[in-house]
Amino acid sequence: MQKQRAIVIGGSIGGLFAANLLERQGWRVQVYERVADDLAGRGAGIGTHDELFAIMRELGIAMDESIGVRVAERVCLDERGAVIHRLAWPHVMSHWVRIYRPLRERLAPDSYHAGRSFVEFTDDDGELVAHFDDGSSARADLLIGADGLRSTVRACLFPDVQPLYAGYVGWRGIVEESTLPPALQEQLGNSYYFALPPGEMLVCYPVPGRYWNYVWYRPTLDDAELTDLASDATGPHVRPGLAARLKAIARSALAPQLAEVVERSQPFFQAIYDVETPRIAAGRVVLLGDAAYVARPHVGMGVTKAALDAASLCRSLESTKDIDAALARYVRLRGEFGRRCVRRGRRLGAYIEARARPHLAWPPGALDQSPERLLREIGATLAEIPELGIDL
Ligand SMILES: Cc1cc2nc3c(=O)[nH]c(=O)nc-3n(C[C@H](O)[C@H](O)[C@H](O)COP(=O)(O)OP(=O)(O)OC[C@H]3O[C@@H](n4cnc5c(N)ncnc54)[C@H](O)[C@@H]3O)c2cc1C
């Protein structure tokens, strides 16, 4: 019998999970990735979940200690460096590449096409044809859009859906621990830190290889400031003047321990967006990961959500020979999950957005910036979030 064929657009985390899982189920899968170089150089620290590791194990990926760094507690520091709140929080922090690399290596080299940009699809009497910017095309029974925040597959299905800017950016940096003063290394230990300047949030945590990763969420004045930041980036990093300004603000607004980490970094930034897709499948075209829904990173679930979407899609396809029935099941299960993630991200980031957009009507509860709440809710595990953990 001829194998069923899937085309995956996007060769990052979501696309690789889907491709590996479908291949294991006997599908013939081809992945098309716009970026020509290896993606391993991108990404930074990520929070992990047991559910993510379970899917990796299912694929036969050995999970040893090198996958992450164990943190035992969360600590919130004020601007003088004093502890204002502590919370026991056993968790594994990893790095994007530790998830990406084994997934990429498992895929046969001739199933992964780097440097091929998807443009549109057509339907040729029930067979899907994906068209690429070099004029080539490929045919399949199923087209999977795993092409991220600015998904072209989503745009083909829903041209009106645009990512909504949340009014703030996440300044990020990663610093080799050995470059920090020995006393500071000892003081930081293996904890997960928070700083909460008014209307802002910084999280800072260790990642594998003995690095410290931070994300500092700060409002921009308006869309023009965002455009200005983006246009001034040189490579992945921002221009030196901007980095110097950020470091100066760090010295006055953050605990000296955390300001020191920022000081030694080469900052870059990611604008924070919400994306909600009306429906995550149409015909034989399906969306997953950030192509389907983007929840603000405070949910700490982007990578796990992409993996869970892929697993749910593959289980749905495994459970029936009827692809349309399988996709209907997938839409039911993962659509609601994605919408809930987006809502949760909006709620957790509301107090930061409110500083950027004070003219909007914010209910007082939305502005709660208390460390007691945030240390508990940011990047919580699925089991700790009843609204996401329930079996939809
Ligand atoms: C500041 C910040 C912090 C974050 N922290 C965390 C965290 O702690 N934990 C966590 O789990 N997640 C985190 N995330 C989210 C996480 O990075 C993403 O949710 C996750 O990478 C989604 O994977 P994906 O495969 O769906 O999309 P992506 O990783 O965006 O991949 C999409 C791929 O599609 C390719 N592509 C795009 N268009 C085309 C095209 N036309 N043709 C071919 N290929 C194309 C792209 O090049 C890309 O490789 C964070 C995000 C941000 C912004």
The ligand as a Tripos MOL2 file, in Angstrom:
@<TRIPOS>MOLECULE
LIG
   53    58     1     0     0
SMALL
NO_CHARGES

@<TRIPOS>ATOM
      1 C1         10.7320   36.2600   24.6940 C.3       1 LIG1
      2 C2         10.2860   34.8260   24.4740 C.ar      1 LIG1
      3 C3         10.5570   33.8640   25.4600 C.ar      1 LIG1
      4 C4         10.1420   32.5360   25.2790 C.ar      1 LIG1
      5 N1         10.3850   31.6450   26.2690 N.ar      1 LIG1
      6 C5          9.9020   30.4020   26.1460 C.ar      1 LIG1
      7 C6         10.0640   29.4540   27.2100 C.ar      1 LIG1
      8 O1         10.6410   29.7180   28.2670 O.2       1 LIG1
      9 N2          9.5590   28.2190   27.0410 N.ar      1 LIG1
     10 C7          8.8980   27.8780   25.8970 C.ar      1 LIG1
     11 O2          8.4590   26.7240   25.7890 O.2       1 LIG1
     12 N3          8.7360   28.7490   24.8760 N.ar      1 LIG1
     13 C8          9.2160   29.9940   24.9650 C.ar      1 LIG1
     14 N4          9.0130   30.8550   23.9470 N.ar      1 LIG1
     15 C9          8.2130   30.4320   22.7710 C.3       1 LIG1
     16 C10         8.9070   29.4820   21.7870 C.3       1 LIG1
     17 O3         10.1190   30.0180   21.3520 O.3       1 LIG1
     18 C11         7.9750   29.1780   20.5760 C.3       1 LIG1
     19 O4          6.6640   29.0920   21.0360 O.3       1 LIG1
     20 C12         8.3230   27.8730   19.8940 C.3       1 LIG1
     21 O5          9.6050   27.9670   19.2910 O.3       1 LIG1
     22 C13         7.2760   27.5080   18.7780 C.3       1 LIG1
     23 O6          7.7630   26.5950   17.8680 O.3       1 LIG1
     24 P1          7.1910   26.5340   16.3850 P.3       1 LIG1
     25 O7          7.9160   25.4040   15.7320 O.co2     1 LIG1
     26 O8          5.7200   26.5120   16.3810 O.co2     1 LIG1
     27 O9          7.5650   27.9090   15.6900 O.3       1 LIG1
     28 P2          8.9880   28.5380   15.3900 P.3       1 LIG1
     29 O10        10.0110   28.0580   16.3560 O.co2     1 LIG1
     30 O11         8.7840   30.0000   15.2520 O.co2     1 LIG1
     31 O12         9.3710   27.9290   13.9490 O.3       1 LIG1
     32 C14         8.7510   28.2760   12.7400 C.3       1 LIG1
     33 C15         9.7290   27.8860   11.6020 C.3       1 LIG1
     34 O13         9.0800   28.0820   10.3420 O.3       1 LIG1
     35 C16         9.9960   28.6530    9.4420 C.3       1 LIG1
     36 N5          9.2210   29.3510    8.4060 N.ar      1 LIG1
     37 C17         8.5080   30.4930    8.5470 C.ar      1 LIG1
     38 N6          7.9120   30.8120    7.3990 N.ar      1 LIG1
     39 C18         8.2490   29.8390    6.5010 C.ar      1 LIG1
     40 C19         7.9470   29.6230    5.1190 C.ar      1 LIG1
     41 N7          7.1600   30.4740    4.4300 N.pl3     1 LIG1
     42 N8          8.4580   28.5320    4.4860 N.ar      1 LIG1
     43 C20         9.2580   27.6520    5.1780 C.ar      1 LIG1
     44 N9          9.5770   27.8170    6.4840 N.ar      1 LIG1
     45 C21         9.0900   28.9010    7.1310 C.ar      1 LIG1
     46 C22        10.8270   29.5800   10.3010 C.3       1 LIG1
     47 O14        12.0550   29.8940    9.6930 O.3       1 LIG1
     48 C23        10.9680   28.7690   11.5810 C.3       1 LIG1
     49 O15        12.1210   27.9720   11.5810 O.3       1 LIG1
     50 C24         9.4390   32.1550   24.0790 C.ar      1 LIG1
     51 C25         9.1900   33.1120   23.0890 C.ar      1 LIG1
     52 C26         9.5880   34.4410   23.2740 C.ar      1 LIG1
     53 C27         9.2710   35.4500   22.1990 C.3       1 LIG1
@<TRIPOS>BOND
     1     1     2 1
     2     2     3 ar
     3     2    52 ar
     4     3     4 ar
     5     4     5 ar
     6     4    50 ar
     7     5     6 ar
     8     6     7 ar
     9     6    13 1
    10     7     8 2
    11     7     9 ar
    12     9    10 ar
    13    10    11 2
    14    10    12 ar
    15    12    13 ar
    16    13    14 ar
    17    14    15 1
    18    14    50 ar
    19    15    16 1
    20    16    17 1
    21    16    18 1
    22    18    19 1
    23    18    20 1
    24    20    21 1
    25    20    22 1
    26    22    23 1
    27    23    24 1
    28    24    25 2
    29    24    26 1
    30    24    27 1
    31    27    28 1
    32    28    29 2
    33    28    30 1
    34    28    31 1
    35    31    32 1
    36    32    33 1
    37    33    34 1
    38    33    48 1
    39    34    35 1
    40    35    36 1
    41    35    46 1
    42    36    37 ar
    43    36    45 ar
    44    37    38 ar
    45    38    39 ar
    46    39    40 ar
    47    39    45 ar
    48    40    41 1
    49    40    42 ar
    50    42    43 ar
    51    43    44 ar
    52    44    45 ar
    53    46    47 1
    54    46    48 1
    55    48    49 1
    56    50    51 ar
    57    51    52 ar
    58    52    53 1
@<TRIPOS>SUBSTRUCTURE
     1 LIG1         1 GROUP 0 **** ****
